[in-house]
C-alpha cells in the first residue's frame, strides 16, 4: 500500500493491517552515466518496495530523495541537501510516520552513497528516547553479495554499470539509452588517490578521484532479464527482513531499557 494512494478513511485500517510497519526507500537524484536517468536510485527503490508490498502487507512512504550526495555537486541536475538539514528532515519524517501510528520504520537503502549516513543515523537513535524504532535494510548487499549468477564479471559492475542498468531495463526501459553507453575506459577507476588508498587512507574526495563522471563498470553487459532477477532477490531479502521486524518485540524493549538506564549511568 502506497501512503499517498490511501484515503484518510483507509489509513487507520491500513496501519493495523501492516502491523505498524512503514518502509521508506532512501534514494537521491544524481547523474548515472550518459545512459540512465538521474532518478535511477528512486526508480530502483520504488521497484523493490512495490515487489515487497505484493508479498507482505506494508505501507510504502512516498519517494524520498533527500539523502547524501555532495560528491555529485559538480554535475548538472544533482539535488544535494545540506548535511544538518538532511538529518533534521529524516528526524522530522520519522516523527511524522510514528505520529500516524507506524512505530516500526524501515529504511531501505537504495543509494550506495548512503551507507555512512544510514549507519550514523541509526546510532543517533541512542541520543534521545522515541516511541518508535528505526530499522535499516540494505537490499543491494543481497543481490551483489549473493550467489546470483549474473552475465558479467563482478569487477565490471559499479555505479550506473550493468547491475543498475539491468534493473532500469526491467523497470523503465523507456528511460534507458544503451546507445549512449561508453565504449572506452570511462567506467574504469582513475586511481588518482591510489597512493593514499595503499596506505589505508581515505578522504571525502575519494569517489571524485576515481569516477568524476559518476560511471563505473561496463553497462554494455546489462539485460532486462538480469535486472528482474536482481530485483526479485532484493525484494525477497526485504520481505524476510519485514517478517522479522513484524515479529520483533525486543528492539523497542531494549531501547526503552537503555534510555531508562542512561539517565542514571552505572556499572
WOHU-V777280 format. One record per helix or strand. SS is the DSSP state (H for helix, E for strand). FROM is the first residue (numbers start at 1). TO is the last residue. If there is no record, write none. Layout:
BEGIN
ss=[SS SS]
from=[FROM FROM]
to=[TO TO]
END
This chain:
BEGIN
ss=[E H H E E E H E E H H E H E H H H H H H H H H H]
from=[2 3 8 21 32 36 40 59 64 70 83 104 112 133 139 154 162 173 178 194 206 219 224 250]
to=[2 5 17 26 32 36 53 60 64 72 99 109 124 137 144 156 171 175 180 197 210 221 247 262]
END
